[in-house]
Amino acid sequence: MLRSIFLVLKTLNLREEFDHVTEYWSPRIIARVNDQYVKVAKLKGTLAWHKHDDEDELFHIIKGKLTIQYENEQVHLVEGDMHVVPKGLMHNPVADDECWVALIETITTKHTGDIIMEKTKTLDQQLPQ
């Protein structure tokens, strides 16, 4: 069922997709490319320290700034930057002000990895309604 949603030939405007994102830290799946989802999310504040044991995670900053904290360092990203969080590394995304990101993640990637919390979104919750 998930795959059938994206079989329609369709053109998306990445910036316009953010109009459909109404909550911070609530990714929205907008496309599927093979076994990867393309998602958009608005971020503000802190998510949680977590990791994805088996999947890398790509962050592309569309608007604003994002810091990705690692246990021993931080990566600061600004509009236009891309960064891959390697699988298995503990990380915590932090946005002091609203930040828009596009994410590319394997379809098996859980939102908050090995951590379940109030902000955690299931894949069903990330699908367009």
C-alpha positions as CSV (number, residue, x, y, z in Angstrom):
1,M,0.0,0.0,0.0
2,L,2.8,2.5,0.8
3,R,4.4,2.0,-2.6
4,S,1.1,2.6,-4.5
5,I,0.7,6.1,-3.1
6,F,3.8,7.2,-5.0
7,L,3.2,5.4,-8.4
8,V,1.3,8.4,-9.9
9,L,3.4,10.5,-12.2
10,K,3.7,13.7,-10.3
11,T,5.8,16.8,-9.9
12,L,6.4,18.2,-6.5
13,N,7.7,21.6,-5.4
14,L,9.9,21.0,-2.4
15,R,9.3,24.4,-0.8
16,E,5.5,24.1,-1.2
17,E,5.6,20.7,0.5
18,F,6.5,22.5,3.7
19,D,3.0,24.1,3.7
20,H,1.6,20.7,4.7
21,V,3.9,20.3,7.7
22,T,2.1,21.7,10.7
23,E,4.1,20.3,13.6
24,Y,7.8,20.5,14.5
25,W,9.7,17.2,14.4
26,S,6.9,15.5,12.4
27,P,8.4,14.3,9.1
28,R,6.1,14.0,6.1
29,I,6.9,11.5,3.4
30,I,6.6,13.2,0.0
31,A,8.2,10.6,-2.4
32,R,9.8,7.2,-2.7
33,V,12.9,6.5,-4.7
34,N,13.6,2.7,-4.8
35,D,14.0,1.8,-1.1
36,Q,14.4,5.4,0.1
37,Y,11.9,7.9,1.3
38,V,12.2,11.6,0.7
39,K,10.7,13.5,3.6
40,V,10.3,17.1,4.7
41,A,10.2,18.4,8.2
42,K,10.1,21.6,10.2
43,L,12.4,21.5,13.2
44,K,12.7,23.7,16.3
45,G,14.2,22.9,19.6
46,T,15.7,19.5,20.4
47,L,14.6,16.1,19.2
48,A,16.4,13.4,21.3
49,W,19.7,11.5,21.5
50,H,19.2,8.4,19.3
51,K,20.7,6.3,16.6
52,H,19.8,4.2,13.6
53,D,21.6,0.9,13.9
54,D,21.3,-0.1,10.2
55,E,20.6,3.1,8.2
56,D,22.4,6.3,7.3
57,E,20.3,9.5,7.3
58,L,20.7,12.4,5.0
59,F,19.8,16.0,6.1
60,H,19.5,18.7,3.5
61,I,18.9,22.2,4.9
62,I,16.3,24.1,2.9
63,K,15.8,27.0,5.3
64,G,17.4,28.0,8.6
65,K,20.2,26.4,10.6
66,L,20.6,23.0,12.2
67,T,23.2,21.6,14.6
68,I,23.7,17.9,14.8
69,Q,25.3,17.0,18.0
70,Y,27.4,13.9,18.2
71,E,28.9,12.5,21.4
72,N,32.3,14.2,20.8
73,E,31.6,16.9,18.2
74,Q,28.9,19.0,16.5
75,V,28.2,19.7,12.9
76,H,26.6,23.1,12.1
77,L,24.5,23.3,8.9
78,V,23.1,26.2,7.1
79,E,20.7,26.6,4.1
80,G,22.0,24.6,1.2
81,D,24.2,22.2,3.3
82,M,23.8,18.5,3.3
83,H,25.1,16.1,5.9
84,V,24.9,12.3,6.3
85,V,24.6,10.9,9.8
86,P,26.3,7.5,9.6
87,K,24.4,4.5,10.8
88,G,25.0,3.5,14.4
89,L,26.2,6.9,15.6
90,M,24.3,8.6,18.5
91,H,23.2,12.0,17.4
92,N,20.8,14.8,18.4
93,P,19.5,17.4,16.0
94,V,19.0,20.9,17.5
95,A,17.4,23.9,15.8
96,D,17.4,27.2,17.9
97,D,15.0,28.7,15.4
98,E,12.7,27.1,12.8
99,C,14.6,25.0,10.3
100,W,13.2,23.3,7.2
101,V,14.9,20.0,6.2
102,A,14.6,17.5,3.5
103,L,15.5,14.0,4.6
104,I,16.5,11.0,2.6
105,E,16.2,7.8,4.6
106,T,15.8,4.1,3.9
107,I,12.2,3.0,4.2
108,T,13.1,1.0,7.3
109,T,14.4,4.0,9.2
110,K,12.5,4.6,12.4
111,H,11.9,8.3,13.2
112,T,13.7,8.3,16.5
113,G,15.7,5.2,16.0
114,D,16.0,3.1,19.1
115,I,14.1,5.6,21.3
116,I,10.3,5.8,21.7
117,M,9.0,9.1,23.0
118,E,6.1,11.5,22.6
119,K,7.6,13.1,19.5
120,T,8.1,9.7,17.8
121,K,6.1,9.4,14.5
122,T,5.4,6.0,12.9
123,L,5.7,5.6,9.2
124,D,1.9,5.7,8.9
125,Q,1.9,9.0,10.7
126,Q,4.5,10.3,8.2
127,L,2.4,9.5,5.1
128,P,0.4,12.2,3.4
129,Q,-3.3,12.1,4.3
